[in-house]
Structure formats: structure tokens, C-alpha cells
Amino acid sequence: MTEQIKQTDVVVIGGGLGGCMAALAAAKQGLTITLTEPTDWLGGQLTSQAVPPDEHRWIERTGATATFREFRERVRDYYRRNYPLIEEARNNPILNPGNGWVSRLAHEPKIALDVLQEMMSPYIHTQRIQVLYHTVPVEVATEYDRIVSVTVSHTQVTGSVGQYTQLIGQYYLDATEEGDLLEQSGTEYVSGAEAKSDTDEPHALEHADPLDMQSITHVAAVDYVEGADFTIEKPAEYDYWREYMPSFSRFPILSWYASDANDTTKLKEFTLFPNDQGVTSLWDYRRIIDPAIWEEPLRSQIQEVSLLNWAQNDYYAGAVTGVPIYERTQNLESARQLTFSLVYWLQTEAPRLDGGKGFPGIRLRGDILGTADGLAKAPYIRESRRIKALYTITEHDVSKELRGAEGIKRYEDSVGVGSYSLDLHPTVKTHRTFYIPNYPFEIPLGSLIPVCMTNLLPACKNIGMTQIAGGCYRLHPVEWNIGESAGYLAAYAIQQGITPREVYESTEHVSRYQEMLVDAGVVLHWPEDVEQEVLNPQ
């Protein structure tokens, strides 16, 4: 075993959206940062996990940080500069490159990667941000209530076996997908489902279950060539998944029936392609390439490309967080098998509206995702361990029904905003699923402050919140905002020589820290017109 030592002002573990923005924010304040990433792509949800941005209806004008909105415009500009767009698309100020209806900006993961790297490039090229790819945390050393170092393992170092690096910084930000640093450092955290007696949430379980987490999804990219046959080899677990019956359904998971987001107690029928029979199409749901907006073909056969991130490949047969390594490994592989099984079912057995079965022209497109097999580099993990914080966000803070005439909950210590329904995908033990209407929300500073650990900050979906609140705080622009605000918080604490908790406990410091955020383009409160709109819908 070889071990190196690397020392910077801030150590950010996890290169997803929160981690990237935490590193960028701290770098803009003149600090040096080590940023680790388990794959070879920064960007998490948008890139290595292949999930187009889930956003709210005000996103084009407000409700996100300036950098997130800059990212969105850079993506559009990328397509305008590099793709042969028709005039209508080129001149469309709200260009949606894939015309997918899940997002106002459905686009290719590689484009998100290029744009993110471009935004970070001044700081990476000058080594203010040093990125360690294929790197995961394996051990955390602490003294009392402080982290003193994080040892990371480099999983793919050419010609080297067992290479480790000890990372030392003044602050450590956990931007991992599962809150790995929380567990390894002994930081107090919760996971899975809380008890109703603890949170007083109407939709909470009667008894807490730390392993009843949301399902994960291993996304695939596919196109379709009419008349061709790209049928893959029958997956090893296909027969199992073909018969697997969710507890909330009377149909197998591999069917065209899934929970209706408008009423998760009911099922809704779907199909593959747009049609004139009134059946909802899943093809254009997460479509990321739409050649209809191109002036000329870019390959011999022009195909749309869509992402398979559907209810049919939500994996809720077992947890991957907080379980023994053999169980985790088995469940991660089974999630992959489920997605391959969905592809095989689509190719061979999926009922067509014309009465036939199967779409053998479905083709896996690994080139879109930077992989050989057509699946994303990493699974989309919706739920993390969450810190026990000075303030815990609950269903009461966000639910439209529970807030009622009170409207948007405003926090004096707000560090950002967001909006999304409380969207809980089927959990792995009780299979609960719901889609609770929300009010736009804010991010309280108290939810970023651990109750004990003094130099660790959460930087993504691991802030102080309940599982139910996490259903809306886990989405792209909110994770981005959390990471950005955490990066500025670490910088402010270092500059002032105080801890984040001391910032939180001082009205003067909160105000000055918020001034830093506002100067950086972080929106602290929703505009009055948005509140009036949600209180008095037309």
C-alpha cells in the first residue's frame, strides 16, 4: 500500500452537482480545494447518472442560483454553436434540445459534462481546484468533534495497486450520493424513514425504519431503428423481473402500468411512442436528442435518443445504503439487471398499440453515456444519509395542504430556494410512494449545520431533513444550490475564523454571509408575485 498526503483549504468528497458547486464557490473566494469523484465524469445526476434536470415552472426567470441559470443558458448556447439547428430552434430563447417533456432542458449528459468543466476550468487549470477521479473515501480520522483527515482510495490507477491519499483540509464537505462521510466520520445522521411520533408528519411511518429508503434507478440510453433487430441476450434475471409483482400493483413491474403521479393510489397506462389513442408516451418523456430540430442529419440514420428512467426500472427490491457489502453489491447488480430486463422486454414482449408485441429496433446507446453497455456510469440514488442538524426540514415546511393559507415558509436564515413536489419513489421495504403537492420552498441555514461535528458540512441531498422532505430537496437545482451555499459557508467560516455554528448563532454573521450569497447570485427568498400565484391560482 502506498499513501500520499494532499493538503488544501477545503476537501470536497463527491463530484456530483453539489460537490462541483461547493468547490467552485470556495474557489471563487480564493481557497484551494481537493474534489474527489468516484467515476471519470463530474456532474452526478446530470452526467454519470444520466438524469435530465427536474425543474419548476418559474425556472426561466427565478427560483435558482445565478450559476445554475448560467449553466442552463450555456447548454443552450452549446447547441446553438455546435449543432445544425433549424432557424426556429436556434432563435428559441427557451430551446429544449431533446424536446423531452420531463424537463424544459432535456439534453445529452456529455453536453452537461462539457459545460460544467468549462464553468470550472479557470480554477481547475490553475489548480485551485484539484480533481481526483476514480476516488472514494475509505477512512476518516477525527479528534473530538473535528475531522482531521480523510483517506481516499484510487480505484483505477494505471500500474498501481492499493494507492491511497490522505486528504487534509480546514473543512470537509460531504457531497457523496449516500452520505458516506457522515457514517465514516461518526457524524450523527438519520437514514430511511422516520417515525410519525418523531416528525409529526402525516405521511411518516408509525415506526422508524432506517433501511426503508427510496428506490434507485440505473438509467439506460436507447434509440429506435424501424425494421432493425438489436435484441440483446436474455438477461440473467429476466424471468424473475418478468414475474415480479409490486405490492401496490396488479400488474408485473415489466408492464405498461405504473402509479399515477396525480394519485399514487391509482395506476396509469403508458405506451412507448406518441400516438392518437390518448395513451401517454414514455419515449418523449426523457427524450434527449430530437433530430427534428436539425437542418441536416449528423449520422446516416437519424434517430431520436431517449433515456430509460421509468417506473418500470425503479429498483425497490432491496437497499444499497446501510447494508452489508455483499448485499449492497447484489442489489446494485440487480438494479442493472432490471434495466437490461426492461430493454429486453421492450424488444421482445412489450405490447404494441397495433396488437403486436415487441420493438426489436430498440438499441442501447452506450456512446451517449460513455459506457460500453448502454447503461449510465453510476446508478441514480435518490436518497442519502442525512445529518442531524440544528434545524430539520419536514413535510410541514413544504406541503401545500399543510401550509394552506400561510403560503411559502420563509426563513430568516435562508440560503437558497427551490420547488418540486414531495416525490417519494417506491421505498424498498414498505413500497410507499406518493407525490404530494408543494409550495415553493427555501433552504434554511440551520439544515446545513450538524449538531456536533464542527468542520463537516453537507453539500447535496444529505442536509437536515426528513425522508419525505427529501422527496423535493433532492432535485438538480436544489442540490446545486445546497452545494454552492455550503462552499460559500466554508469560505466565510475560514475567512472569519469561526465555525459554521457560530455563523448560525449570530444575526450579524448570518446577515454578512447572506450578503456573500446574494453577491454571488444566490436567491434567498421567492418573489412576492410567485407567492401570490401559488396562493391564488387562476
Salt bridges, closest charged atoms under 4 A:
ASP40 OD1 - LYS377 NZ 2.83
ASP54 OD2 - HIS476 ND1 3.98
GLU55 OE2 - ARG72 NE 2.79
GLU60 OE2 - ARG72 NH2 3.05
GLU60 OE2 - ARG76 NH2 2.88
GLU70 OE2 - ARG74 NE 2.80
GLU73 OE2 - ARG76 NH1 2.84
ASP77 OD1 - ARG80 NH1 2.91
GLU118 OE1 - ARG74 NH1 2.83
GLU177 OE1 - LYS461 NZ 2.51
GLU178 OE1 - ARG328 NH1 2.80
ASP180 OD1 - ARG385 NH1 3.52
GLU183 OE1 - ARG385 NH2 3.19
GLU194 OE2 - ARG386 NH2 2.81
ASP200 OD2 - HIS396 NE2 4.00
GLU206 OE2 - LYS196 NZ 3.36
ASP209 OD2 - LYS429 NZ 2.97
ASP212 OD2 - ARG432 NH2 3.59
ASP223 OD2 - ARG363 NH2 2.87
ASP223 OD2 - ARG365 NH1 2.76
ASP239 OD1 - LYS234 NZ 2.95
GLU243 OE2 - ARG242 NH1 3.12
ASP263 OD2 - LYS266 NZ 3.84
GLU304 OE1 - ARG287 NH1 3.34
ASP314 OD1 - ARG382 NH2 3.22
ASP314 OD2 - HIS425 ND1 2.69
GLU333 OE1 - ARG336 NE 3.65
GLU349 OE1 - ARG242 NH2 2.78
ASP354 OD1 - ARG352 NE 3.08
ASP367 OD1 - ARG365 NE 2.86
ASP373 OD2 - ARG336 NH2 2.62
GLU383 OE2 - ARG386 NH1 3.46
GLU395 OE2 - HIS203 ND1 2.64
ASP423 OD2 - HIS425 NE2 3.51
ASP423 OD2 - ARG474 NH2 3.27
GLU442 OE2 - ARG410 NH1 3.43
GLU442 OE2 - HIS525 ND1 2.94
GLU505 OE2 - ARG501 NE 3.05
GLU508 OE2 - ARG512 NH1 3.49
ASP529 OD2 - ARG61 NH2 3.01
GLU531 OE1 - ARG410 NH2 2.92
GLU533 OE2 - ARG57 NE 3.25
